[in-house]
Amino acid sequence: MAIKATFFLPQRDNDGRDLTSEINAVQEECFVAFGGWTLMGYFKGVWRMESGVRQTDVSAVYMVILEEVDLPLLEAILKRFKAKTTQEAIFLEVVQNVDIRFL
């Protein structure tokens, strides 16, 4: 069975820098690795930084379908994205054993 993974990518870094090029890299890596990705929309959220500072982000919600064996690859893609930013964490939700059908 497949895995459905949902992750959030902030549109701007904590210092206000635009992250479009970094997001484009994630999109391309997901396309190559998993055959596609879905942009599910945008939302605004708040995160308490380790310093206690309140950080507000507008993030894009992405979903990919992959096999369990490929989950470490997705984690590596998201860790590379994070390493290029000042983000403290990247949200990743994994739902295993999903019955996905492309009709």
N, C-alpha and C positions, 0 to 999 in steps of 0.2 A: 504494500500500500504506500501511497505517497505521503509526503509531508507538505503542509501548507505553512509557510513562514511569512510573518508580517513584521515589517521593521519601519522605523521612523527615521527620516533624514531631515535635519534642520536646514532651512534655506539660507540662514546666515549664521556665522560663527558667533561665539560669545563676545567677540570684539566688534561685531557688526559686519565683518567681511563676508562678501557674497560667496557661497559655496557651490555655484552652478557647475564649475569645471570638475570639482570633486564628485558631485552628484552624477554628472555625465559619465564619469569613469565607473561608478558603481553600476549604472544602467548598462553600460557596455559589457562589463564583466559578468553581470547576471544574464544578459542575452547570450553571451558565448558559453557560459557554464551550464545554464538551465533552459536555454531556448526561448526565454522571454521573461517579462515582468509586467506587473499591472500597477499603475498609479491609481490609487483608490481615492485620493483627495488630499486636502490640506486641513490642518487644524492649528489652533493656538493652544499652547500649554505652558505650564510653569514648573520649574525645577529648582530645588534648593541646592545650591552649590555646596561643596565641602566647606567652603569658607563661611557659609550661612547666607550668602548673597542670593537674592531672588533673581532668577534668570528666566525671562519669557522668550519662547521660541515659536516661530511658525514653522511647522514641519510638514513634509509630505509623507503619506502612508503608502508603502509599497508592499506588494504581495508576490511571492514566487512559489511555484510548485516544484518540488525536487524529491529525489530519493534520499532515504536516510543516510546512505553512504556519502552523499554530497553535502550534508549539513556542515561538516568542518570547513568545506570550501566557502560556503556562504558566511560563516563566522569569520574566516580570514579576510574576505572582501570587506566586511563591515569594520573589522579591526584596522584595515589599511585606511579606510575612510576616516575613522576616528583619529588615527595617528597624524593625519594631515590637518587636524582641527584642534581647537581648544576645548572640545566637548569632553565632559567627564564620563559620559556613558552613551551608548546607542541602544535603544529599545529593540529587542527581538523577541517575538512571540512565536513559538513552535507548536503546531498542532500535528500530532503523529497519527498514522493510520486513517487518513482522510480518504474517502471514496470520491475521487475526482474523475469526471467523465467529460471528454471533449466530444461533442456531438456535431 
